[in-house]
Amino acid sequence: MSQVIELLKSMNYQISKELLFNYKKLNITDSEFIVIIYLINQSSNIYNPKQISNDLGIELNQVLELINSLCEKNIIKIEMKKINNIRSEIINLDYLYEKLALSMQEVEPKKDTNIYSIFESEFGRTLSPMEFEIINGWVDSGTSEELIILALKEATYNGVSNLRYIDKIIYEWGKKGIKTRDDVEKDRKQFKNTNKKNKELFDYDWLNDDRDN
């Protein structure tokens, strides 16, 4: 994960939003994702595992395993081609783009594709790649779009516009079994009633209560 963060911080590497949002759906691991980002951003498509190992700081054996895994998943393909009369191994990424296009078509009808624009509207700015990944993680974990947006509204109502605060709200709601808008309203009413009872308890002047006298 630390390598993913470093790549996201780097201005030298381009990561398409579509790939970032959908690579998990293609059964691509985080380590394979790093290799794919590297391959996409290379000017040459000649397969050079030693160069990949040196550039990414990954052991050569692991590079070979990752490339082999991506080939087995039909994400990439290694082909033999003649370049300047020399036979070379070439990495073909067409399979990746085909699978990515199909994955995007499958998720297109889902309304949760709008959730990111809602966050940007509430925050008044563009989300960072890491923020996109965090929101996507909530969705992938099974948290409903309705609940995520309610947590966003709760945070902005309290004058907070960061995902850590929203993540805390979602976590606390999860512990309470809150899953819908109705659950949130019930929790708020219960909280208000509890505070009201506590206030009445503290306002009660028990020192001057002489009913037993």
N, C-alpha and C positions, 0 to 999 in steps of 0.2 A: 504493500500500500504506500510506503514511503516513496517508492520509485514513481508511482502514479502521481503523487503530489508534486514531486520535483518536475515531472514532465508538464503538468498543468501550469506550473509557475513559469516555465521556460517560454520565452517569446519566440524562440527559434523554431518551435514545432507547432504545426497546425493540427488541430483535432476537430473533426466535423462534429457538430451537435448531434447529428443522426447516429453516428457511430457511438458517441458517448452515451446516448440514451438507450441504445439497443444492443450493445455488445453482450450484455448478460443474457438476453433472450436468444442469442446465437450460441449459447453454451461456451463462451469464450472466457477463460479465467483471467484474473488480473495480470498475471505474468505474461500470458499470451497477448493480452491487450497492449502491454508495453511494447512487445516485439512488433505488433502490427503497426502501432503508431510510428515506431522507428522505420519500418519498411516503407510506409506511405510517404514519409518525409525524405527518403533517400533519392538523390538525383539519378542513381543507377539502380537497375533492377537485377543486377548480377548477384547471385547468391554467394555470400562470403561469410560463413559462420564465425570464422576467427575475428573478422572485423566487428561483427555484431557483439561478440563476447567482449572485445576490448572496449567498444564504445559504451555498452550498457553495464559493464562491470559484472557480467554474469558468466559463470563457469561455462566452458565450451560444451561439456557434456549436457548441461542444462539447456543451452541454446539448441543443440541438436534434438533434444527431447521435445522442446516447445515447438520447433518447426515441424517435427514429425507428427505431433499431436494436431497441429493446425491443418496439416495435409490430410490426416485421417478423418478430421471433421469436415473436410471439403471446404475449408475457409480459404486456403491458398493452394497453389499448385506449383511444383517445381518442374520446369521443362528444359530440355536440352536444345540450344539454338546456336547457330554459327554467327559469331560477331568478329568481323575482320578476319575471316577464315579460321577462327579459333572456336572450337566447341566449348560453350560455357553453360553453366546452370543458371537459369533465369527464374525469378520468382514472379508468378502470375497472380495478381490480386483480383481478377475478374470474379471469381467465385464469391469473394467477400462482398463485393458490391451488389452482386445478384441476390445473395441471401439478405443483405441489409435492406435492399429495395422491397423484397417480399415481406420482411419483418415489419417495415414501416407501413405497408399496405394493410397488414393484419391488425395493427394497433390504431390505424387512422380513425375508425369509427368511435373509439373510446373517448369519452368526454374529458378524461384526465389529462389530455394533451393541452388543455386550456389552463391548467393549474399554474403553470410557470408564468404566464402573462398576468394572472391575478396577483401573484407575489410581486412581480415587477411593478404593477400598478400601485399596490399598497406601499411598497418601499420607495417608489418614486425614482427607481434606477434600474439598470440592467443587472440581472443576476450573474454572479461569477460562475465559471465551470464547476467549482467545488460545491457551490450552493445548488446548482442543478443536480449534481450527483446525490447530495443529501436528501433533497425533495424526492428524487427518484427512488432513493432507498426506503423512504417512508411508504411510498406507493407499493414497492415490491414486497415490503414486509406485511402487506395486507391492511394497512391503515387506509380508511376510506377517504376519498377526496373531500367529502363533506366535513369530516372530522379535522382534516388538515387545514381547511379553510377556516373553520371555527377557531382553531388554535391560533391561526394567523390573525384573525379579528380580535381575539382575546389579547394577543401581544400588542397589536397596534393601539388598542383601546388603552392599554397601560403605558403607552408611549415607548414601547420597545420594538425595534425592527432588526432583530438578528435571529438566526436559525437555532442557536443554542437555547435561547429562551423558549422558542416554540417547541423544540425537541423535548424540553423539560415538561411543558404543558401536556404534550402528547403522551409522554411517559407516565405522568401522574394520572392522567385520565385512564390510561391502560390499566394501571394498578387498581383503579376503582371500577373497572369494567364498563367504562363509558365508551359507547360506540356510535351514538347518534345525537342529533340536535336535541331530541327529547331528553336523552340521558344528561346532556349538559345543563338543560334548563332545570331538571330535577335536582341536580347537584348544587346548582346556584341557590335554589329555593331552600334546600336543606341547610346550606351554609348560612344563608340569611336568618333562617329560623333559629339555628344554633347560636348565632351571634346575638339575636334578640333575647333569647333565654338567658344567655350569659350576662347581658346588660341588665336585665331585670334582677338577676341574682345579685349582681354587684351593687345595684341601686337600692336593694332592700336594706333598710336600716335595722338590722337584727339586734344592734346594741340597745336600741330604745324600745324594742318590742316587749311590752309588759303584759301580754295576754295571759301569761302563766301566773302573774302576781295577783 
